[in-house]
Each structure stands twice: as C-alpha cells, then as structure tokens.
Amino acid sequence: MNYTTAVVILNWNGVEQLRTFLPSVVANTQDAEIIVADNASTDNSIDWVKQHYPDIRIISLSQNYGYAGGYNEALKFVDADFLVLLNSDIEVTAGWLQPLVHVLAGNPAVAACQPKILSYHNKTSFEYAGAAGGYIDKYGIPFCKGRIFNTIEKDINQYNNPAEIFWASGACLTIRNSVFKKIGGFDADFFAHMEEIDLCWTIHRLGYAIQYVPTSTIYHVGGATLSKSNPKKTFLNFRNSLWMLQKHLPKNKLLPILFTRMCLDGLAAFHYLSKGQAKHFAAVFKAHMSFYFSAKNKGKRNALSTLPFVYSNSDLIVKKSIIFEFYLKGKKTYQSLFK
C-alpha cells in the first residue's frame, strides 16, 4: 500500500527560524508534502516562504492558537495518511523521514514515533525536548532517555536500539492522521507544553504503541517559543501536568497521586523562591489555583471515560519518583534508574 505523508511546520513570527532551517527540510525531504501552518504571524515569515519556496503549501490561521490549537486547526485541512509535526527550529538530516514512515507503514499497532533528537548547538549531545524518547514517573513527571531534568547526556550510541516509549516529542511527532483525528487532536486548553504527553497517554489508552526510531536523526534548537526562564512556561508546565493526571489516572490512584504531586510542586516552588525566582514561585501557585478552580477538570476526565486506564499495567511508567532518584540517590541517567 502506498501511504501519503505531510510534514507540517507550525510557525508564529518565525522568519529567522524558517530562513535558517527550512532549507534543510526541503533538501532532505522526499515523497512528502511540506506545509507551513501559520499562527497569524505579524512578521514577514509567510511572505518570505512564498518568495523563496513558492511550492510549499501555506495554511493561514486567523489567530495564534498556540502549539496545541494551532495544529488542531491546521490539520483539519491535511488528508495525508501520516503527519509529521515538525518544529520550525529543527535541522533535519539526509534520510531522516524514511525510517519514521517505515515504522508506521510496517506496524499497524504503532500509532506514533519520534527520531533521535540531538542538540543543534552541541551536536554530540541529546536535546532537552525529547532526546531518545520520553517516559513519566509514578507522579507524572516527564523525563527522557538522554535527559533527566536539566542533566543532558552525550550521545555515545547508548540509545541506538529501537524502543517502545511512553511519549514522543512534539518537536518531531510522526503520527497516523486517523489516530490524531480519532482522539480529536491535542487538548487545545493546554495551549503549549505537555500536550504531546497528554496525547500520547490517550494513544496508549486506545491500545496503540509509540516508538523511538534511532535510525532517524534531527537537530533541535529548543526553547524557541518560550524559554525556560519565562514564568509563563513554568505556569503551563505545572498546570498542564495536573490536568493530564486528572484526565488519565485510574480512580484508585487519582487522589493520592495528585496530593503527592502537588506537595512536590510546592517544594519546587520554594526551590524557585530560594534562588530568588519569585516570578516562577508565583507561576506554580497560579498553576495550582488555575487547576483547583477550573470548571474543565471533570469534563476532561469524563470525555475519556470509555477508554481503559493505563497506569499500573504499563512498563513505560516508571514506578519510582524521579525527584527522589535524581536528587537523593544521584541517579542522573535513564540507565542508572534500573541499577
């Protein structure tokens, strides 16, 4: 069977990223349509694409919907079998796309996959946003093979085997269009951050697998939308993580894990305060208040009520506290977690 593929790059005021990285995508992408989906940019990025790459299809959105909503809106107009959601700050390599498509084409049980993601600025190291595939701990805290918190490993071929993963990075998420549409896309309320983990958790609940594909390599800048120093990023990460737990935890795990997670968030908030980062302390507090008083919580959980829960029976959710393992036991790498 011949499958169609679309590489969709979401853009918002990203003319410099497009100028730098779009040439590598065009040069190294065969047998796929390249699309730029624009979140109502106010710079000249779309004019630049039209001038330099007139064959690239542009989907213009009426407002900035963020990462989650932007892709939801844009992909309504994309009919390809496989979708590659590619950040605008990524340099791809020769032959990057074929291994990802091959995994989905050859295994109907796999709904999504990601490549090996290395740092654009340090090409021998993994990159924060995805590295060699994503996992979560028992409290829903995400980490990766190749990256735990801010400790990033060098790529010395230690993660060169294909593997099933819990979540695939939104920086380069390859997914079946049919599954994306069945789920209803990303949760647009997330706006940005954690939405790909939430989506992947739903994919598991539908009974599909997600794969890490090390024979495909890309280089990612990272932090192009919101830097780690931006309190809004802190707010979104903490609030969205609580939303995700509320949606996906089985009833017998929901309250104890949410309680523990919120206590851990409190420790993180005071850690920010101890470093003089009062705005980040306030962002965590604001995230919790937003979660407490959100009228959407129950509806988000009820919308998935017919799907089986995936928690205790998943080997991809590490049944340890990554905070305890990292800070108290000094385990800084994925491999060390199991020693």
C-alpha positions as a LaTeX table, in Angstrom:
\begin{tabular}{lrrr}
\hline
Residue & $x$ (\AA) & $y$ (\AA) & $z$ (\AA) \\
\hline
Met1 & 0.00 & 0.00 & 0.00 \\
Asn2 & 1.24 & 3.48 & $-0.84$ \\
Tyr3 & 0.94 & 5.88 & 2.09 \\
Thr4 & 0.97 & 9.67 & 1.87 \\
Thr5 & 2.92 & 11.83 & 4.30 \\
Ala6 & 2.75 & 15.52 & 5.18 \\
Val7 & 5.45 & 17.40 & 7.09 \\
Val8 & 3.66 & 20.26 & 8.84 \\
Ile9 & 5.68 & 23.11 & 10.36 \\
Leu10 & 3.79 & 25.38 & 12.74 \\
Asn11 & 5.01 & 28.97 & 12.56 \\
Trp12 & 4.45 & 32.09 & 14.59 \\
Asn13 & 6.66 & 35.09 & 13.85 \\
Gly14 & 9.45 & 32.68 & 13.00 \\
Val15 & 11.01 & 34.13 & 9.89 \\
Glu16 & 14.53 & 33.66 & 11.28 \\
Gln17 & 13.88 & 30.01 & 12.12 \\
Leu18 & 12.39 & 29.41 & 8.68 \\
Arg19 & 15.29 & 31.17 & 7.00 \\
Thr20 & 17.76 & 29.01 & 8.92 \\
Phe21 & 16.07 & 25.60 & 8.97 \\
Leu22 & 13.56 & 25.31 & 6.15 \\
Pro23 & 16.31 & 24.78 & 3.52 \\
Ser24 & 17.41 & 21.54 & 5.27 \\
Val25 & 13.82 & 20.30 & 5.36 \\
Val26 & 13.30 & 20.99 & 1.67 \\
Ala27 & 16.64 & 19.47 & 0.67 \\
Asn28 & 16.24 & 16.28 & 2.74 \\
Thr29 & 12.52 & 15.54 & 2.47 \\
Gln30 & 11.36 & 13.35 & $-0.37$ \\
Asp31 & 7.98 & 11.75 & $-1.03$ \\
Ala32 & 6.15 & 14.05 & 1.36 \\
Glu33 & 4.25 & 17.32 & 1.14 \\
Ile34 & 5.78 & 20.17 & 3.13 \\
Ile35 & 3.27 & 22.55 & 4.70 \\
Val36 & 3.77 & 25.70 & 6.77 \\
Ala37 & 0.85 & 26.34 & 9.12 \\
Asp38 & 0.91 & 29.94 & 10.29 \\
Asn39 & $-0.50$ & 31.06 & 13.66 \\
Ala40 & $-1.40$ & 34.59 & 12.46 \\
Ser41 & 2.18 & 35.86 & 12.32 \\
Thr42 & 2.79 & 39.60 & 12.26 \\
Asp43 & 6.30 & 39.39 & 10.82 \\
Asn44 & 7.17 & 38.70 & 7.18 \\
Ser45 & 7.64 & 34.94 & 7.59 \\
Ile46 & 4.85 & 33.93 & 5.23 \\
Asp47 & 5.91 & 36.43 & 2.58 \\
Trp48 & 9.42 & 35.02 & 2.87 \\
Val49 & 8.19 & 31.44 & 2.34 \\
Lys50 & 6.11 & 32.50 & $-0.66$ \\
Gln51 & 9.09 & 34.26 & $-2.19$ \\
His52 & 11.70 & 31.56 & $-1.63$ \\
Tyr53 & 9.60 & 28.37 & $-1.65$ \\
Pro54 & 6.51 & 29.07 & $-3.76$ \\
Asp55 & 5.68 & 25.35 & $-3.99$ \\
Ile56 & 5.25 & 24.99 & $-0.23$ \\
Arg57 & 1.63 & 24.96 & 0.83 \\
Ile58 & 0.66 & 27.53 & 3.43 \\
Ile59 & $-2.26$ & 27.20 & 5.83 \\
Ser60 & $-3.03$ & 30.61 & 7.35 \\
Leu61 & $-4.87$ & 30.64 & 10.68 \\
Ser62 & $-6.93$ & 33.58 & 11.89 \\
Gln63 & $-5.24$ & 33.89 & 15.29 \\
Asn64 & $-2.42$ & 32.47 & 17.39 \\
Tyr65 & $-3.89$ & 29.23 & 18.73 \\
Gly66 & $-0.64$ & 28.10 & 20.35 \\
Tyr67 & 1.01 & 24.79 & 19.58 \\
Ala68 & $-1.94$ & 22.58 & 20.50 \\
Gly69 & $-4.76$ & 24.59 & 18.98 \\
Gly70 & $-2.67$ & 25.66 & 16.01 \\
Tyr71 & $-2.03$ & 22.11 & 14.90 \\
Asn72 & $-5.64$ & 21.14 & 15.60 \\
Glu73 & $-6.90$ & 23.89 & 13.31 \\
Ala74 & $-4.31$ & 23.42 & 10.57 \\
Leu75 & $-4.56$ & 19.65 & 10.36 \\
Lys76 & $-8.25$ & 19.87 & 9.57 \\
Phe77 & $-7.02$ & 20.73 & 6.08 \\
Val78 & $-4.47$ & 17.91 & 5.77 \\
Asp79 & $-5.56$ & 14.50 & 4.47 \\
Ala80 & $-2.24$ & 12.61 & 4.35 \\
Asp81 & $-2.06$ & 9.18 & 5.99 \\
Phe82 & 0.91 & 10.13 & 8.16 \\
Leu83 & 1.57 & 13.51 & 9.76 \\
Val84 & 4.98 & 14.78 & 10.83 \\
Leu85 & 4.59 & 17.70 & 13.23 \\
Leu86 & 7.95 & 19.42 & 12.93 \\
Asn87 & 9.15 & 22.43 & 14.90 \\
Ser88 & 10.44 & 25.35 & 12.89 \\
Asp89 & 13.80 & 25.32 & 14.74 \\
Ile90 & 14.93 & 21.89 & 13.54 \\
Glu91 & 17.65 & 20.87 & 11.11 \\
Val92 & 16.91 & 17.50 & 9.55 \\
Thr93 & 19.47 & 15.12 & 8.10 \\
Ala94 & 19.59 & 13.13 & 4.88 \\
Gly95 & 17.21 & 10.18 & 5.06 \\
Trp96 & 15.53 & 11.39 & 8.25 \\
Leu97 & 11.95 & 10.80 & 7.15 \\
Gln98 & 12.01 & 7.30 & 5.66 \\
Pro99 & 12.67 & 5.37 & 8.92 \\
Leu100 & 9.78 & 7.13 & 10.65 \\
Val101 & 7.36 & 6.41 & 7.81 \\
His102 & 8.64 & 2.83 & 7.56 \\
Val103 & 7.78 & 2.16 & 11.23 \\
Leu104 & 4.18 & 3.32 & 10.83 \\
Ala105 & 3.73 & 1.67 & 7.44 \\
Gly106 & 5.07 & $-1.66$ & 8.66 \\
Asn107 & 3.32 & $-1.96$ & 12.01 \\
Pro108 & $-0.36$ & $-1.03$ & 12.38 \\
Ala109 & $-0.05$ & $-1.37$ & 16.17 \\
Val110 & 2.26 & 1.68 & 16.28 \\
Ala111 & 0.39 & 4.99 & 16.15 \\
Ala112 & 3.27 & 7.43 & 16.59 \\
Cys113 & 7.05 & 7.66 & 16.68 \\
Gln114 & 9.94 & 10.07 & 17.08 \\
Pro115 & 13.55 & 10.23 & 15.86 \\
Lys116 & 16.74 & 10.64 & 17.85 \\
Ile117 & 16.78 & 14.34 & 18.81 \\
Leu118 & 20.19 & 15.91 & 19.26 \\
Ser119 & 21.13 & 19.49 & 20.12 \\
Tyr120 & 21.61 & 21.86 & 17.20 \\
His121 & 24.17 & 23.85 & 19.19 \\
Asn122 & 26.01 & 20.79 & 20.51 \\
Lys123 & 25.52 & 18.01 & 18.02 \\
Thr124 & 27.16 & 15.32 & 20.14 \\
Ser125 & 24.57 & 15.78 & 22.92 \\
Phe126 & 20.91 & 14.93 & 23.19 \\
Glu127 & 18.42 & 17.77 & 23.19 \\
Tyr128 & 16.12 & 18.54 & 26.11 \\
Ala129 & 12.80 & 18.22 & 24.29 \\
Gly130 & 12.60 & 14.52 & 23.50 \\
Ala131 & 16.18 & 13.20 & 23.37 \\
Ala132 & 15.88 & 9.42 & 22.81 \\
Gly133 & 12.23 & 9.12 & 23.75 \\
Gly134 & 10.03 & 10.14 & 26.63 \\
Tyr135 & 8.76 & 8.47 & 29.82 \\
Ile136 & 6.99 & 9.57 & 33.01 \\
Asp137 & 7.43 & 8.56 & 36.61 \\
Lys138 & 4.69 & 7.43 & 39.02 \\
Tyr139 & 3.73 & 11.06 & 39.68 \\
Gly140 & 3.52 & 12.02 & 36.03 \\
Ile141 & 6.84 & 13.88 & 35.91 \\
Pro142 & 8.34 & 13.57 & 32.43 \\
Phe143 & 11.92 & 12.69 & 31.52 \\
Cys144 & 13.74 & 11.10 & 28.61 \\
Lys145 & 16.36 & 8.62 & 27.70 \\
Gly146 & 19.27 & 11.02 & 27.40 \\
Arg147 & 17.77 & 13.78 & 29.58 \\
Ile148 & 16.59 & 13.84 & 33.18 \\
Phe149 & 15.61 & 17.31 & 34.39 \\
Asn150 & 18.41 & 19.58 & 33.14 \\
Thr151 & 21.07 & 16.85 & 33.01 \\
Ile152 & 21.66 & 16.04 & 29.35 \\
Glu153 & 23.78 & 13.11 & 28.17 \\
Lys154 & 26.26 & 12.94 & 25.34 \\
Asp155 & 25.21 & 10.66 & 22.51 \\
Ile156 & 27.69 & 7.78 & 22.65 \\
Asn157 & 25.35 & 5.34 & 20.92 \\
Gln158 & 23.92 & 4.17 & 24.25 \\
Tyr159 & 20.37 & 4.59 & 22.92 \\
Asn160 & 20.79 & 3.22 & 19.42 \\
Asn161 & 18.22 & 0.44 & 19.73 \\
Pro162 & 14.59 & 0.96 & 18.73 \\
Ala163 & 12.34 & 1.03 & 21.77 \\
Glu164 & 8.76 & 1.48 & 22.80 \\
Ile165 & 8.35 & 4.77 & 24.66 \\
Phe166 & 5.61 & 6.44 & 26.67 \\
Trp167 & 5.64 & 9.76 & 24.81 \\
Ala168 & 7.09 & 11.12 & 21.61 \\
Ser169 & 8.38 & 14.66 & 21.44 \\
Gly170 & 6.18 & 17.35 & 19.97 \\
Ala171 & 9.31 & 18.75 & 18.34 \\
Cys172 & 9.09 & 15.97 & 15.75 \\
Leu173 & 5.99 & 13.87 & 16.25 \\
Thr174 & 5.10 & 11.43 & 13.48 \\
Ile175 & 1.55 & 10.14 & 13.88 \\
Arg176 & $-1.20$ & 8.40 & 11.97 \\
Asn177 & $-3.68$ & 11.01 & 10.81 \\
Ser178 & $-6.55$ & 8.63 & 11.55 \\
Val179 & $-5.49$ & 8.28 & 15.20 \\
Phe180 & $-4.90$ & 12.02 & 15.60 \\
Lys181 & $-8.40$ & 12.73 & 14.26 \\
Lys182 & $-9.99$ & 9.91 & 16.30 \\
Ile183 & $-8.61$ & 11.44 & 19.50 \\
Gly184 & $-9.70$ & 14.89 & 18.41 \\
Gly185 & $-6.15$ & 16.19 & 18.23 \\
Phe186 & $-4.35$ & 17.88 & 21.08 \\
Asp187 & $-6.17$ & 19.26 & 24.09 \\
Ala188 & $-6.24$ & 22.89 & 22.93 \\
Asp189 & $-6.68$ & 24.15 & 26.50 \\
Phe190 & $-3.05$ & 23.20 & 27.12 \\
Phe191 & $-2.02$ & 25.90 & 24.59 \\
Ala192 & 1.63 & 24.77 & 24.73 \\
His193 & 3.73 & 22.34 & 26.82 \\
Met194 & 2.78 & 18.82 & 27.93 \\
Glu195 & 0.13 & 18.49 & 25.23 \\
Glu196 & 2.10 & 15.83 & 23.37 \\
Ile197 & 2.45 & 13.73 & 26.55 \\
Asp198 & $-1.28$ & 14.03 & 27.14 \\
Leu199 & $-1.94$ & 12.98 & 23.54 \\
Cys200 & 0.43 & 10.02 & 23.83 \\
Trp201 & $-1.23$ & 8.86 & 27.05 \\
Thr202 & $-4.53$ & 8.80 & 25.17 \\
Ile203 & $-2.86$ & 6.83 & 22.35 \\
His204 & $-1.83$ & 4.17 & 24.87 \\
Arg205 & $-5.36$ & 4.06 & 26.25 \\
Leu206 & $-6.58$ & 3.36 & 22.72 \\
Gly207 & $-4.29$ & 0.31 & 22.67 \\
Tyr208 & $-1.56$ & 1.61 & 20.35 \\
Ala209 & 2.19 & 1.72 & 20.84 \\
Ile210 & 4.65 & 4.61 & 20.40 \\
Gln211 & 8.15 & 4.01 & 19.08 \\
Tyr212 & 11.60 & 5.59 & 19.28 \\
Val213 & 13.40 & 5.34 & 15.92 \\
Pro214 & 17.16 & 5.88 & 16.34 \\
Thr215 & 17.95 & 5.47 & 12.63 \\
Ser216 & 16.39 & 8.90 & 12.08 \\
Thr217 & 18.29 & 11.91 & 13.46 \\
Ile218 & 17.38 & 15.57 & 13.73 \\
Tyr219 & 18.98 & 18.59 & 15.44 \\
His220 & 16.76 & 20.84 & 17.56 \\
Val221 & 17.46 & 24.31 & 18.94 \\
Gly222 & 14.73 & 24.21 & 21.60 \\
Gly223 & 13.14 & 26.98 & 23.63 \\
Ala224 & 12.25 & 28.96 & 20.52 \\
Thr225 & 8.66 & 29.62 & 21.62 \\
Leu226 & 9.08 & 30.14 & 25.38 \\
Ser227 & 12.48 & 29.97 & 27.06 \\
Lys228 & 12.98 & 28.05 & 30.29 \\
Ser229 & 13.40 & 31.40 & 32.08 \\
Asn230 & 9.87 & 32.51 & 31.14 \\
Pro231 & 7.39 & 32.21 & 34.06 \\
Lys232 & 4.60 & 31.51 & 31.57 \\
Lys233 & 6.39 & 28.29 & 30.61 \\
Thr234 & 6.56 & 27.35 & 34.30 \\
Phe235 & 2.84 & 28.04 & 34.71 \\
Leu236 & 1.87 & 25.99 & 31.66 \\
Asn237 & 4.07 & 23.04 & 32.59 \\
Phe238 & 2.74 & 22.79 & 36.15 \\
Arg239 & $-0.92$ & 23.41 & 35.32 \\
Asn240 & $-0.96$ & 21.17 & 32.27 \\
Ser241 & 0.72 & 18.34 & 34.15 \\
Leu242 & $-2.05$ & 18.41 & 36.77 \\
Trp243 & $-4.68$ & 18.47 & 34.05 \\
Met244 & $-3.05$ & 15.45 & 32.46 \\
Leu245 & $-3.07$ & 13.45 & 35.71 \\
Gln246 & $-6.69$ & 14.40 & 36.30 \\
Lys247 & $-7.59$ & 13.06 & 32.85 \\
His248 & $-5.70$ & 9.78 & 32.86 \\
Leu249 & $-5.19$ & 8.34 & 36.34 \\
Pro250 & $-7.46$ & 5.47 & 37.43 \\
Lys251 & $-9.86$ & 6.36 & 40.22 \\
Asn252 & $-7.98$ & 4.48 & 42.94 \\
Lys253 & $-4.76$ & 6.34 & 42.11 \\
Leu254 & $-6.14$ & 9.79 & 41.38 \\
Leu255 & $-6.34$ & 11.48 & 44.79 \\
Pro256 & $-3.19$ & 10.03 & 46.42 \\
Ile257 & $-1.03$ & 10.77 & 43.38 \\
Leu258 & $-2.47$ & 14.24 & 42.83 \\
Phe259 & $-1.90$ & 15.06 & 46.52 \\
Thr260 & 1.71 & 13.86 & 46.43 \\
Arg261 & 2.35 & 15.62 & 43.15 \\
Met262 & 1.02 & 18.91 & 44.48 \\
Cys263 & 3.27 & 18.59 & 47.53 \\
Leu264 & 6.23 & 18.02 & 45.21 \\
Asp265 & 5.17 & 21.06 & 43.20 \\
Gly266 & 5.17 & 23.05 & 46.44 \\
Leu267 & 8.76 & 22.00 & 47.11 \\
Ala268 & 9.66 & 23.06 & 43.58 \\
Ala269 & 8.00 & 26.44 & 44.15 \\
Phe270 & 10.01 & 27.11 & 47.31 \\
His271 & 13.15 & 25.98 & 45.48 \\
Tyr272 & 12.46 & 28.73 & 42.95 \\
Leu273 & 11.96 & 31.19 & 45.80 \\
Ser274 & 15.22 & 30.17 & 47.46 \\
Lys275 & 17.01 & 31.08 & 44.24 \\
Gly276 & 15.36 & 34.48 & 44.10 \\
Gln277 & 12.99 & 33.47 & 41.29 \\
Ala278 & 9.83 & 34.94 & 42.77 \\
Lys279 & 8.02 & 35.05 & 39.43 \\
His280 & 8.45 & 31.30 & 38.99 \\
Phe281 & 7.27 & 30.73 & 42.57 \\
Ala282 & 4.16 & 32.75 & 41.73 \\
Ala283 & 3.71 & 30.82 & 38.47 \\
Val284 & 3.50 & 27.50 & 40.36 \\
Phe285 & 0.99 & 28.99 & 42.79 \\
Lys286 & $-1.04$ & 30.38 & 39.88 \\
Ala287 & $-0.93$ & 26.98 & 38.15 \\
His288 & $-2.38$ & 25.27 & 41.23 \\
Met289 & $-5.09$ & 27.91 & 41.61 \\
Ser290 & $-5.98$ & 27.51 & 37.95 \\
Phe291 & $-6.24$ & 23.76 & 38.44 \\
Tyr292 & $-8.29$ & 23.99 & 41.64 \\
Phe293 & $-10.86$ & 26.35 & 40.19 \\
Ser294 & $-11.03$ & 25.09 & 36.62 \\
Ala295 & $-14.52$ & 24.06 & 35.62 \\
Lys296 & $-12.95$ & 21.95 & 32.85 \\
Asn297 & $-11.37$ & 19.28 & 35.07 \\
Lys298 & $-14.35$ & 16.95 & 35.35 \\
Gly299 & $-15.23$ & 17.34 & 31.68 \\
Lys300 & $-11.71$ & 16.44 & 30.57 \\
Arg301 & $-11.83$ & 13.23 & 32.59 \\
Asn302 & $-15.36$ & 12.31 & 31.53 \\
Ala303 & $-14.52$ & 12.72 & 27.85 \\
Leu304 & $-12.18$ & 9.72 & 28.12 \\
Ser305 & $-14.34$ & 7.64 & 30.47 \\
Thr306 & $-14.96$ & 4.87 & 27.93 \\
Leu307 & $-11.25$ & 4.17 & 27.45 \\
Pro308 & $-9.33$ & 1.75 & 29.68 \\
Phe309 & $-6.87$ & 3.31 & 32.09 \\
Val310 & $-3.16$ & 2.75 & 31.53 \\
Tyr311 & $-1.10$ & 3.14 & 34.67 \\
Ser312 & $-0.36$ & 0.11 & 36.87 \\
Asn313 & $-0.10$ & $-2.24$ & 33.89 \\
Ser314 & 2.28 & $-0.05$ & 31.90 \\
Asp315 & 6.00 & $-0.81$ & 31.98 \\
Leu316 & 6.57 & 2.59 & 30.36 \\
Ile317 & 5.51 & 4.46 & 33.52 \\
Val318 & 8.49 & 4.17 & 35.86 \\
Lys319 & 7.14 & 3.22 & 39.28 \\
Lys320 & 9.61 & 5.41 & 41.11 \\
Ser321 & 9.87 & 9.09 & 41.99 \\
Ile322 & 12.30 & 10.63 & 39.52 \\
Ile323 & 12.82 & 13.50 & 42.00 \\
Phe324 & 13.89 & 11.07 & 44.73 \\
Glu325 & 16.09 & 9.06 & 42.36 \\
Phe326 & 17.75 & 12.15 & 40.89 \\
Tyr327 & 18.26 & 14.42 & 43.88 \\
Leu328 & 18.63 & 11.98 & 46.77 \\
Lys329 & 20.16 & 8.91 & 45.12 \\
Gly330 & 22.18 & 10.78 & 42.49 \\
Lys331 & 20.84 & 8.84 & 39.50 \\
Lys332 & 21.32 & 11.24 & 36.63 \\
Thr333 & 20.74 & 8.98 & 33.61 \\
Tyr334 & 17.93 & 6.72 & 32.39 \\
Gln335 & 20.18 & 3.67 & 32.54 \\
Ser336 & 21.14 & 4.32 & 36.17 \\
Leu337 & 17.49 & 4.29 & 37.28 \\
Phe338 & 17.42 & 0.50 & 36.97 \\
Lys339 & 20.69 & $-0.31$ & 38.71 \\
\hline
\end{tabular}
